[in-house]
Amino acid sequence: MSFGLADEIAAGGDALFNPLFGTGQNGGSLAERYDRNLNAQRATDELDGKKRMAERLTGQILGAVGGGVGLAKNGLSATTNAVKAGKGLAGVTKASAMEGAVLGGVQGFGSGERLDGRLGGAATGIGLGTVMGGALPSVATAVSGAVKGATAPLIAPFRPAAYTDKALRTYLQRSGKTPEQIADIMRSAADDGQSMYTLADAMGNAGQRALVPVTRTPNDARQEVTDFLVRRQMGQPQRLANALAEGFDAPQTSDRVTRGLTQARDVEADALYTAARREAGAVNVTPVLERIDETLSPGANQVVSPRDNIGYDTIEGSLARVRRMMSDGNSQVTDFNTLFRAKLDLDDMIARAEAQGAGNRAHYLTQVKREVDRALEDASPAFRNANDTFASRSRVIDSVAEGQAAKSGRVRAEDSIQQFNAMTPDQQQAFRSGYVDPIIADIESLPMGPATNRPAG
């Protein structure tokens, strides 16, 4: 406790109080009395070391322990401060080595004689203190773990609450989360309807690892925990699919969304086009015929060559058929409804050409279709609104397929995000349905779902 200075302290006290109380050895001066008392103390120490070794060693151990406890209580122990700060074994070992070096150096210095002896003792004390201080935390941890491991099965049944609380504190510390954070995570899971979420999940890897001995060693809770993990694993694909459907606001499959949007568009289009036909005036198909004649040139063909029995190609044949719907060579269609029916027939021709891979034929027919639409719009302003509405609803429907295409691994996420941000709210919702639908299908096709919610192995 005195760091090896007990003989010096005792000799100094006897020398100081000898004139008053007659303590220790007499002498003419304080220095003379100190030297005589110091020699007497060291002679006593030497005799005790030979004849009363057990008592002397016991006293030294108790003094060292008492001094260490005093330092710890007063916040002067680096090792104790490191433990209280929650540092790991490496941090505590470093603090313990430093503290051992300081205390060992002071003890060696105090135990030596004369300056050279004290300096040598200090150097030896620093070395021994560093080694012993650095080794002590690891040794203490190993011994403590062995003792606790051997006694826990015997004591735990009689003190289950204490052992449970201690285990929870340990795993909570390893998780790096505070009790408040764990409580917030559990509360959020409950609010989201995730009744299968457990405290072990909230603690992350530390909590999941804690379940390993529960599921792998015989104990009363083993079957219950194992059954729980299996039950929640069985329903995992459905839970993930529901979470995705809710998160993307896509309760229906992309096919059902497409059918629903298409049906709504067609019903709306019928009403709008009916109103457009009712309010229409006469149509002028001259620009349409001129567009067709740019390819057919019927007048020039008739003058230069009577076609020499050479038939039309497929493009000319399609354009000629459209021309005959609007003119017989002498008169032209002026009735809005007649031209509108011709437009519907023209739409079907374009669709068939595209389906057959006849891109050039579809191109020429589409040019004519634009002129037909202009003629109808000029005759009925309501027809323009019907066309714009139909095109707008069609773009929403097309967004479903665009979302499905964006799910492909060949499409960059940055491009998909840019495409999504440029859409209207209705198009974005259709895009979400198309994007998440194949993901949900993949999840539902797995018998047990991905590896989440499985006990740690």
BELDADA-V907789 format. One record per run of one state. SS is the DSSP state (H for helix, E for strand, - for the rest). FROM is the first residue (numbers start at 1). TO is the last residue. Records with the same first field share a line. If there is no record, write none. Layout:
SS->FROM-TO + FROM-TO
This chain:
-->1-5 + 22-29 + 52-52 + 74-77 + 85-88 + 112-113 + 159-159 + 176-178 + 192-198 + 203-204 + 217-221 + 235-235 + 248-253 + 279-285 + 297-297 + 305-306 + 310-313 + 328-331 + 333-335 + 356-358 + 380-380 + 407-412 + 422-424 + 445-457
H->6-21 + 30-51 + 53-73 + 78-84 + 89-111 + 114-158 + 160-175 + 179-191 + 199-202 + 205-216 + 222-234 + 236-247 + 254-278 + 286-296 + 298-304 + 307-309 + 314-326 + 336-355 + 359-379 + 381-406 + 413-421 + 425-444
E->327-327 + 332-332
